[in-house]
Amino acid sequence: MNPVPNIRIREGNNGAVNPKGEFVLYWMIANRRLKWNYSLDRAIERAVELDKPLVVLEALDCDYKWASDRFHGFILEGMNSIDDVEYKSVLREVIAKKNKELKETDINQRNKKLVKFAVSKGFEANLVWDVLNYKE
């Protein structure tokens, strides 16, 4: 994953990052995709920098002018249709970045650390092991 270009980063407020926070929140509003999504990429960067899990929230408001069951059905369908290939691609990128930072030479210990890290970021342990063991 390439770093998000500075031109794409804008501070939303003047507050400092809370170092005691439990997670990084990515509030998904419009960009419902894993690739070509600078805001999601930036949230992943922050989660890695802060060593915190990433929580993705997509709230569904039922009380706005264009709210309808049909429209919300499309949104819910989209939430369930995140492509497995894309998901694993993002997972591989997160693992590769963390792998470069680790100094551990024992492959088993290295993999345990990578799994622990990826799970703390919200990835499923069995998928992390599959990626590490090339069982995709």
Helices and strands as residue ranges (DSSP letters): G 6-8, E 24-27, H 38-50, E 54-57, H 69-80, H 84-101, H 107-120, H 125-132
